[in-house]
Amino acid sequence: MSDEFNPTQWVTTVQAGILTGYSPITLRQFAREGRIKAQKLGRDWFLDKDSVLAYVQEMERLGTAKHDPTRKRNT
């Protein structure tokens, strides 16, 4: 992990799932795709809590538009 790792700012996929309602599998996929800021240590993913919450907020803001295939992503 990098020097910027601060345990109070990072959560596991299980903890993020409890916060958001997303499954840990989905959150790991988002991390691999770069949709949320994450770091992998061994086999475990640690997700930036602010990034996870910002992603959820953005999806709520988009509503049904998040399913539009022509929508531009910020990735």
Phi, psi and omega per residue, in radians:
M1 nan 2.714 -3.116
S2 -1.370 2.997 -3.134
D3 -1.184 -0.309 -3.097
E4 -1.459 0.052 -3.128
F5 -1.202 2.113 3.098
N6 -2.215 1.973 -3.042
P7 -0.986 -0.389 -3.133
T8 -1.368 -0.277 -3.122
Q9 -1.780 -0.113 -3.054
W10 -2.060 2.527 3.123
V11 -2.286 2.756 3.064
T12 -1.359 2.960 3.120
T13 -1.143 -0.579 3.108
V14 -1.170 -0.797 3.116
Q15 -1.098 -0.721 3.117
A16 -1.150 -0.612 3.087
G17 -1.104 -0.696 3.100
I18 -1.138 -0.703 3.139
L19 -1.169 -0.623 -2.937
T20 -1.940 -0.439 -3.038
G21 1.607 -0.119 3.056
Y22 -1.351 2.633 3.093
S23 -1.343 2.674 3.082
P24 -1.010 -0.588 3.111
I25 -1.099 -0.790 3.119
T26 -1.103 -0.732 -3.141
L27 -1.137 -0.660 3.070
R28 -1.123 -0.673 3.096
Q29 -1.111 -0.790 3.103
F30 -1.024 -0.689 3.132
A31 -1.141 -0.793 3.120
R32 -1.085 -0.651 -3.118
E33 -1.396 -0.167 3.138
G34 1.456 0.225 3.126
R35 -1.238 -0.516 3.082
I36 -2.276 2.630 3.137
K37 -1.267 2.232 -3.092
A38 -2.669 2.782 3.047
Q39 -2.355 2.515 3.134
K40 -1.925 2.239 3.090
L41 -2.105 1.889 -3.052
G42 1.160 -2.115 3.122
R43 -1.750 -0.034 -3.056
D44 -1.764 2.420 3.054
W45 -1.692 2.414 3.010
F46 -2.082 2.175 -3.056
L47 -1.859 2.442 3.073
D48 -1.225 2.065 -3.051
K49 -1.006 -0.760 -3.139
D50 -1.114 -0.671 3.130
S51 -1.153 -0.718 3.112
V52 -1.089 -0.847 -3.111
L53 -1.153 -0.628 3.096
A54 -1.157 -0.670 3.118
Y55 -1.116 -0.797 3.128
V56 -1.074 -0.760 3.131
Q57 -1.081 -0.716 3.124
E58 -1.134 -0.712 3.124
M59 -1.153 -0.651 3.085
E60 -1.169 -0.681 3.136
R61 -1.130 -0.704 -3.116
L62 -1.213 -0.511 -3.123
G63 1.042 -2.312 -3.111
T64 -1.274 -0.278 3.117
A65 -1.128 -0.332 3.134
K66 -1.131 -0.297 3.137
H67 -1.616 -0.022 -3.129
D68 -1.273 2.040 -3.091
P69 -1.171 -0.296 3.137
T70 -1.578 -0.050 -3.137
R71 -1.148 2.375 3.090
K72 -1.429 2.346 3.090
R73 -1.708 2.702 -3.126
N74 -1.507 0.273 -3.107
T75 -1.670 nan nan
